[in-house]
Amino acid sequence: MIIHHKGKGYTAYIKGLDGVIAQGETKDEVKANLLKSLEVMAEINSEEPILGVSSDARIEEEDLTLSVA
């Protein structure tokens, strides 16, 4: 996670994950907002077909919990 502080607020993004960005007035707020942004992006991507996977492939879904340090 990359956090920029300028003026009264913070902006954060996850390097290598386009579209996962957030803003907040505090570091804690920007981290919470970044996690929400990541959840939204994961939801959007889960609705798209998986490229390169044949239609007869066995696909398993499991939950993944991430922690922001």
C-alpha positions in Angstrom: 0.0 0.0 0.0 1.3 3.4 -0.9 0.0 6.4 1.1 0.4 10.1 0.1 -0.3 12.9 2.5 -1.0 16.3 1.2 -2.7 19.2 3.0 -5.5 17.9 5.1 -6.0 14.4 3.7 -4.5 11.2 2.5 -4.7 9.2 -0.7 -3.7 5.5 -0.9 -3.4 2.8 -3.6 -2.2 -0.7 -3.9 0.8 -0.9 -6.3 0.0 -3.3 -9.1 -3.8 -3.3 -8.6 -5.2 -0.7 -11.0 -8.4 0.9 -9.8 -7.9 0.2 -6.1 -7.5 3.7 -4.7 -9.0 5.6 -1.8 -9.0 8.9 0.1 -9.5 9.8 3.7 -8.9 12.6 6.3 -6.7 10.3 8.5 -4.5 7.3 7.9 -7.0 5.0 9.6 -9.8 6.3 7.4 -7.8 6.0 4.1 -6.8 2.4 5.1 -10.5 1.5 5.8 -11.5 3.1 2.5 -8.8 1.3 0.6 -10.0 -2.0 2.0 -13.6 -1.2 0.8 -12.2 -0.3 -2.6 -10.4 -3.6 -2.8 -13.6 -5.4 -1.8 -15.5 -3.6 -4.6 -12.9 -4.5 -7.2 -12.9 -8.1 -6.1 -16.6 -8.2 -6.4 -16.5 -6.7 -9.9 -13.8 -9.1 -11.0 -15.7 -12.1 -9.6 -18.6 -11.3 -12.0 -16.3 -11.6 -15.1 -15.5 -14.9 -16.6 -12.0 -16.3 -15.8 -9.9 -16.0 -19.0 -8.0 -19.0 -20.2 -10.1 -21.5 -18.2 -11.9 -24.2 -20.2 -15.7 -24.6 -19.6 -15.2 -28.1 -18.2 -12.6 -27.0 -15.6 -13.3 -27.5 -11.9 -13.3 -24.1 -10.2 -13.3 -23.8 -6.4 -14.2 -20.6 -4.5 -12.8 -19.8 -1.0 -13.0 -16.7 1.1 -9.8 -14.8 1.8 -9.3 -12.4 4.7 -6.8 -9.7 4.3 -5.3 -7.6 7.2 -4.1 -4.0 6.7 -1.0 -3.5 8.9 
